Amino acid sequence: MDPEAAAQISPHLLAAEVLLWCGRPRDMQPLYARIVIIVILGASTIAMRTLSPETHMGETAARTSLVIAAIVLALVVEGAVYHSFLASTFYGATNQRLIIVSGLRAPEIAALLLDRLNSPALKIRRHLSTITIYSESVGQLDMAIGYIPFTNPSIAFTGGGRGECYRLIGIDDPGRVYSLILDAARKLGDSENR
């Protein structure tokens, strides 16, 4: 267990809760992809500005390069917000809940009761180093987009009350954490059936 994550999650534990796992985002692959896109767009902007503005093609390139420069700036700002959210995010799995502590100014807590995974209303999915828990009412478009830019990527906004979606992004050993969450949910379901 990550000691810094444990220190952030432990104050939010309920009376009978036992912390089974805690961690924080480690895999920065999405951030690296953003950097590559920004570099490509930035290089194309610089290349367009080198064309002579007296030609028709140079004039068009100058106008287009301003639009691309604005896009690059927006991507840089959005990437900084994305990284800031991930840098301030901590995940915890207990014998009762999944806890996400995240926020830019002040930590915000989102918790999901694991016994809800025993109903067909919520689904859990693992893809690479990300575990996603989402309700059936979350549309495929929402799942494909991932999250809305400038928002918390771990607690996806699905809009209009259409469902809920929680993501554990870039965690170490996602297979083990996925199994741990399912086992804890299964144990809760077994104890309710007794």
MISE-115774 format. One record per residue (C-alpha): chain; residue number from 1; x, y, z; residue in three letters. Coordinates in Angstrom, 2 decimals. Layout:
N
REC ch   i       x       y       z  aa
REC  A NUM       X       Y       Z Ala
...
# end
This chain:
194
REC ch   i       x       y       z  aa
REC  A   1    0.00    0.00    0.00 Met
REC  A   2    1.12    3.51   -0.81 Asp
REC  A   3    1.70    5.29    2.56 Pro
REC  A   4    0.75    8.71    1.20 Glu
REC  A   5   -2.48    7.31   -0.25 Ala
REC  A   6   -3.21    5.51    3.02 Ala
REC  A   7   -2.79    8.80    4.91 Ala
REC  A   8   -5.30   10.50    2.59 Gln
REC  A   9   -7.85    7.64    2.59 Ile
REC  A  10   -7.74    6.56    6.28 Ser
REC  A  11   -9.54    9.62    7.72 Pro
REC  A  12  -12.56    8.78    5.56 His
REC  A  13  -12.99    5.18    6.74 Leu
REC  A  14  -16.21    4.18    8.48 Leu
REC  A  15  -16.29    2.34   11.81 Ala
REC  A  16  -16.13   -1.25   10.52 Ala
REC  A  17  -14.13   -0.59    7.38 Glu
REC  A  18  -10.79   -2.21    6.71 Val
REC  A  19   -8.49   -0.73    4.08 Leu
REC  A  20   -7.64   -3.51    1.62 Leu
REC  A  21   -5.72   -1.48   -0.96 Trp
REC  A  22   -4.83    2.12   -1.64 Cys
REC  A  23   -2.85    3.80   -4.37 Gly
REC  A  24   -2.64    6.71   -6.74 Arg
REC  A  25   -2.29    7.20  -10.50 Pro
REC  A  26    1.16    6.16  -11.69 Arg
REC  A  27    0.82    5.47  -15.40 Asp
REC  A  28    1.13    8.75  -17.26 Met
REC  A  29    0.53    7.30  -20.73 Gln
REC  A  30   -2.46    9.60  -21.43 Pro
REC  A  31   -0.28   12.59  -20.55 Leu
REC  A  32    2.48   11.41  -22.89 Tyr
REC  A  33   -0.03   11.07  -25.74 Ala
REC  A  34   -1.14   14.66  -25.13 Arg
REC  A  35    2.48   15.85  -25.23 Ile
REC  A  36    3.03   14.16  -28.61 Val
REC  A  37   -0.11   15.78  -30.04 Ile
REC  A  38    0.92   19.19  -28.70 Ile
REC  A  39    4.42   18.86  -30.19 Val
REC  A  40    3.06   17.85  -33.61 Ile
REC  A  41    0.54   20.71  -33.66 Leu
REC  A  42    3.13   23.19  -32.38 Gly
REC  A  43    5.64   22.14  -35.04 Ala
REC  A  44    3.00   22.49  -37.77 Ser
REC  A  45    2.14   25.98  -36.49 Thr
REC  A  46    5.78   27.03  -36.65 Ile
REC  A  47    6.15   25.51  -40.12 Ala
REC  A  48    3.09   27.42  -41.38 Met
REC  A  49    4.44   30.71  -40.05 Arg
REC  A  50    7.62   30.28  -42.14 Thr
REC  A  51    5.69   30.61  -45.42 Leu
REC  A  52    5.85   34.01  -47.06 Ser
REC  A  53    2.73   36.04  -46.16 Pro
REC  A  54    2.74   37.72  -49.61 Glu
REC  A  55    1.51   34.53  -51.33 Thr
REC  A  56   -2.07   33.25  -51.17 His
REC  A  57   -0.85   30.04  -49.54 Met
REC  A  58    1.21   32.01  -47.00 Gly
REC  A  59   -1.77   34.20  -46.11 Glu
REC  A  60   -4.00   31.15  -45.59 Thr
REC  A  61   -1.26   29.43  -43.57 Ala
REC  A  62   -0.88   32.50  -41.34 Ala
REC  A  63   -4.62   32.51  -40.54 Arg
REC  A  64   -4.66   28.75  -40.00 Thr
REC  A  65   -1.57   28.85  -37.82 Ser
REC  A  66   -3.34   31.23  -35.42 Leu
REC  A  67   -6.20   28.74  -35.03 Val
REC  A  68   -3.75   25.88  -34.49 Ile
REC  A  69   -1.83   27.99  -31.95 Ala
REC  A  70   -5.09   28.56  -30.03 Ala
REC  A  71   -5.76   24.79  -30.11 Ile
REC  A  72   -2.23   24.09  -28.85 Val
REC  A  73   -2.72   26.57  -26.00 Leu
REC  A  74   -6.05   24.96  -25.07 Ala
REC  A  75   -4.42   21.50  -25.12 Leu
REC  A  76   -1.58   22.69  -22.89 Val
REC  A  77   -3.99   24.20  -20.35 Val
REC  A  78   -6.25   21.13  -20.43 Glu
REC  A  79   -3.23   18.84  -20.03 Gly
REC  A  80   -2.11   20.84  -17.00 Ala
REC  A  81   -5.59   20.53  -15.44 Val
REC  A  82   -5.67   16.79  -16.22 Tyr
REC  A  83   -2.24   16.25  -14.66 His
REC  A  84   -3.16   18.39  -11.63 Ser
REC  A  85   -6.24   16.26  -11.01 Phe
REC  A  86   -4.22   13.03  -11.29 Leu
REC  A  87   -1.44   14.37   -9.07 Ala
REC  A  88   -3.98   15.12   -6.32 Ser
REC  A  89   -5.94   11.85   -6.61 Thr
REC  A  90   -5.85    8.92   -4.19 Phe
REC  A  91   -7.78    5.65   -4.48 Tyr
REC  A  92   -8.76    3.23   -1.74 Gly
REC  A  93  -10.63   -0.07   -1.67 Ala
REC  A  94  -12.06   -1.26    1.63 Thr
REC  A  95  -14.17   -4.24    2.61 Asn
REC  A  96  -17.25   -2.01    2.02 Gln
REC  A  97  -16.48    0.84   -0.36 Arg
REC  A  98  -14.35    2.19   -3.14 Leu
REC  A  99  -13.09    5.65   -2.13 Ile
REC  A 100  -11.69    8.36   -4.41 Ile
REC  A 101  -10.15   11.46   -2.84 Val
REC  A 102   -9.42   14.09   -5.47 Ser
REC  A 103   -9.66   17.81   -6.07 Gly
REC  A 104   -7.72   20.82   -7.24 Leu
REC  A 105   -8.36   23.28   -4.39 Arg
REC  A 106   -9.66   21.06   -1.61 Ala
REC  A 107   -9.95   17.28   -1.53 Pro
REC  A 108  -13.37   15.99   -2.52 Glu
REC  A 109  -14.46   12.50   -1.58 Ile
REC  A 110  -16.44   10.17   -3.79 Ala
REC  A 111  -17.39    6.76   -2.43 Ala
REC  A 112  -19.12    3.80   -4.00 Leu
REC  A 113  -20.64    1.02   -1.90 Leu
REC  A 114  -19.17   -2.22   -3.24 Leu
REC  A 115  -22.36   -4.21   -2.61 Asp
REC  A 116  -23.88   -2.22   -5.48 Arg
REC  A 117  -21.62   -4.22   -7.82 Leu
REC  A 118  -23.74   -7.30   -7.00 Asn
REC  A 119  -26.72   -5.77   -8.81 Ser
REC  A 120  -27.03   -5.48  -12.57 Pro
REC  A 121  -27.23   -1.67  -12.25 Ala
REC  A 122  -23.44   -1.25  -12.12 Leu
REC  A 123  -20.74   -2.78  -14.27 Lys
REC  A 124  -17.00   -2.98  -13.74 Ile
REC  A 125  -14.44   -3.12  -16.52 Arg
REC  A 126  -10.64   -3.22  -16.65 Arg
REC  A 127   -8.70   -1.89  -19.61 His
REC  A 128   -4.91   -1.67  -19.41 Leu
REC  A 129   -4.12    0.24  -16.19 Ser
REC  A 130   -7.62    1.67  -15.72 Thr
REC  A 131  -10.59    0.19  -13.85 Ile
REC  A 132  -13.98    1.71  -14.69 Thr
REC  A 133  -17.18    1.26  -12.70 Ile
REC  A 134  -20.24    2.63  -14.45 Tyr
REC  A 135  -24.01    2.36  -14.48 Ser
REC  A 136  -25.92    0.89  -17.41 Glu
REC  A 137  -27.48    4.27  -18.12 Ser
REC  A 138  -24.08    5.71  -19.04 Val
REC  A 139  -24.10    5.73  -22.81 Gly
REC  A 140  -21.45    4.22  -25.06 Gln
REC  A 141  -20.55    7.73  -26.24 Leu
REC  A 142  -19.82    8.76  -22.63 Asp
REC  A 143  -17.62    5.67  -22.23 Met
REC  A 144  -15.82    6.32  -25.53 Ala
REC  A 145  -15.14    9.99  -24.74 Ile
REC  A 146  -13.85    9.08  -21.31 Gly
REC  A 147  -14.40   12.38  -19.62 Tyr
REC  A 148  -15.16   15.99  -20.39 Ile
REC  A 149  -12.03   18.17  -20.68 Pro
REC  A 150  -11.25   20.39  -17.67 Phe
REC  A 151  -13.11   18.02  -15.31 Thr
REC  A 152  -11.94   15.32  -12.91 Asn
REC  A 153  -11.03   12.21  -14.97 Pro
REC  A 154  -11.56    9.85  -12.00 Ser
REC  A 155  -15.15   10.92  -11.36 Ile
REC  A 156  -16.58   11.31  -14.83 Ala
REC  A 157  -19.41   13.77  -15.33 Phe
REC  A 158  -22.09   11.98  -17.33 Thr
REC  A 159  -24.51   14.90  -17.56 Gly
REC  A 160  -28.19   15.20  -16.93 Gly
REC  A 161  -28.29   12.56  -14.19 Gly
REC  A 162  -27.91    9.78  -16.74 Arg
REC  A 163  -25.76    7.64  -14.48 Gly
REC  A 164  -22.48    7.47  -12.69 Glu
REC  A 165  -18.95    6.58  -13.66 Cys
REC  A 166  -15.83    6.16  -11.53 Tyr
REC  A 167  -12.33    5.53  -12.88 Arg
REC  A 168   -9.17    4.32  -11.21 Leu
REC  A 169   -6.65    5.62  -13.74 Ile
REC  A 170   -3.05    4.51  -14.16 Gly
REC  A 171   -2.88    2.22  -11.15 Ile
REC  A 172   -0.13   -0.30  -10.47 Asp
REC  A 173   -1.21   -3.96  -10.83 Asp
REC  A 174   -4.76   -3.30  -12.06 Pro
REC  A 175   -5.52   -7.03  -12.38 Gly
REC  A 176   -4.97   -7.59   -8.66 Arg
REC  A 177   -6.99   -4.50   -7.71 Val
REC  A 178   -9.82   -5.52  -10.06 Tyr
REC  A 179   -9.96   -8.98   -8.44 Ser
REC  A 180   -9.77   -7.48   -4.96 Leu
REC  A 181  -12.76   -5.19   -5.67 Ile
REC  A 182  -14.81   -8.06   -7.11 Leu
REC  A 183  -13.94  -10.36   -4.18 Asp
REC  A 184  -14.92   -7.69   -1.63 Ala
REC  A 185  -18.23   -7.12   -3.46 Ala
REC  A 186  -18.86  -10.88   -3.63 Arg
REC  A 187  -18.20  -11.25    0.13 Lys
REC  A 188  -20.68   -8.45    0.85 Leu
REC  A 189  -23.26  -10.20   -1.34 Gly
REC  A 190  -22.66  -13.52    0.42 Asp
REC  A 191  -23.06  -11.95    3.87 Ser
REC  A 192  -26.37  -10.34    2.82 Glu
REC  A 193  -27.72  -13.69    1.58 Asn
REC  A 194  -27.12  -15.38    4.95 Arg
# end
